[in-house]
Amino acid sequence: MAAGILTWAIEVDPRLADATVLGRQAGWRPTRHSPRVELENVGGTPCVHAYGPGGICVTVSWGVAEDVLELLDR
């Protein structure tokens, strides 16, 4: 998997072909203090950001979905 990621990164930016890999790390998805659920106007179109629950996505997904609907109903 790591080799595939590096291959993809080099395709995106060929300068990475000569880069030195300093290490590899795997773990939980990045988290925030609390999930971000925020409405932003992007070129006149409502865009709801809903991310950041880390490894508890399934646990909080229904609440996040309700918050998204509430934002869009305003």
N, C-alpha and C positions, 0 to 999 in steps of 0.2 A: 504494500500500500504506500509506504513512504517513497519508494522509487517512482511509483505512478504519479504521486503528488509533485515530486521534483521534476519529472518529465513534463507535466502540464505547466508548471511554473516557468520552465525554460522555454516552452512554446510561447507563453505569454510575454516573457522578457528574456530574450536570448543572452543577455549579459549575465544571467544567473548560471550559465553553463560552467563558468570558471569559479563560481563561488564555493567557499568551503562550508560544509555543513558542520555547525558547531555542536549540534546535539539534536535529539528527538525526544519528544515528550507527548504522552497521551493522558487523557483524564476526562473529567466531567466537562460538559459544555460550560462556557463562560456564564456567569450569573450576575445579577444585579441585586441590590438590597431588596427590591421588589420588582415584579415584572413591569416593563414600560408599556403602558396602554395610553396612547396620546394621539390626538387628532392634529393633523397638519394640512394646510391648504397648499397643494402643489400645482401651480399653474391653473388655479380655479377648480381643481379636482380634489375632493376630500381623500386624504391618505391616512389610514390608521396604522400607527406603529404598535405592534403587539408582540413583544419578545422579551427574553431575559429571565424566564423562570428556571433555567438550568435543567437539572434532572427531575424536576417535579412537574413537568409539562402536563402530564395526564391528570395529575391531582388538581391542578388549578385551571385546566382548560375551560371548563364550563363557566367559571367566574370571569375569566378573561373574555370569553365570547359574549357574555352578558354586558360587560363593560364596553366592548366594541360596539355592540348594537345601540347601547345608550348614547354613545358619542355620535353615532351616525343619525340617530333620531332627533338630535338637537336642531 
